[in-house]
Amino acid sequence: MASLLCLLILMLTTWSNAQGPPSPGYSPSSKFSPVGFNQGLRNLWGPQHQSIDQGALTIWLDSNSGSGFKSLKPYRSGYFSAAMKLQPGYTAGVITSFYLSNQEDYPGYHDEIDIEFLGTTLDKPYTLQTNVYMKGSGDGRLIGREVRVHLWFDPTKDFHNYAILWTSDEIIFLVDDVPIRRYPRKNDATFPARPMWVYGSIWDASSWATEDGKYKADYRYQPFIGRYKNFRLVGCDTVSASSCQPPSVSPSPAGGLSQQQRSAMEWVQKNSVVYDYCHDSKRDHSQIPEC
């Protein structure tokens, strides 16, 4: 009887995870108009490994090169998103990303807000990693603030929307309008505040990307392809008036996540998070006081 009960609980848990989080009750992505690649972005490196078709972008990695892109202007805050579709099969060692950074402006002392897909082996799902660096914590010292998620869907089957909201008070990561992580500003030292550009790339990170470098990129499976479309770059750039206010992902004029949005985020944190730096006993918590 006890074994039957355990089996029932396992089946219910599996079914719940397959169903995904409850509706957040609000769709911020529908409030912002998408732009084609050339309207807001440009190639940064690997131009021969990039193609554009009706505003949609394809970039790929092979044994010769990967590719990356960058926004046409820097931003002080905003909502930044792209619909992405990932390569199926063996992708260990390969990173497909969409992120904010000012590394070119502050080499060795930069800020960054990341959405990174960590490539995987044939028998395991992709890992979506969100990360936050500030003032050089990613330059040599590598004080990351990683949270990793196994998504409730297969990101290789179709395009899904991945977004970063960055304001002076918080960073919120969203997947298909579901908030998956909120990083509040607790003090100036642990929050990125300098202007950043929007970037994306596909590259070989075999030294760490898949199970801490256990599995490497295998170019027998090349090319590794990342697809992007429906870019949304909405916010205050560096020439905007000081009174410019970033957009919100809240249904309330007062701001802040609604109870429905919080419930959806709590579901993700309970059912989909596979690593949270704040809960890692091996980390030096004096370096991550926000935890």
Buried (B, 14 or more C-beta within 10 A) or exposed (E): EEEEEEEEEEEEEEEBBEEBBEEBEBEBBEBBEBBBBEEBBEBBBBBEBBEBEEBBBBBBBBEEBBBBBBBEEBBBBBBBBBBBBBBEEBBBBBBBBBBBBBBEBBEEBBBBBBBBBBBBBEEEBBBBBBBBBBBBBBBEEEBBBBBBBBBBEEBBEEBBBBBBBBBEEBBBBBBBBBBBBBBEBEEEEBBBBBBBBBBBBBBBBBEEBBEEEEBBBBBEBBBBBBBBBBBBBBBBBEEBEEEEEBBBBBBEEEEEBBEBBBBBBEBBBEBBBEEBBEEEEEBEEEEBEBB
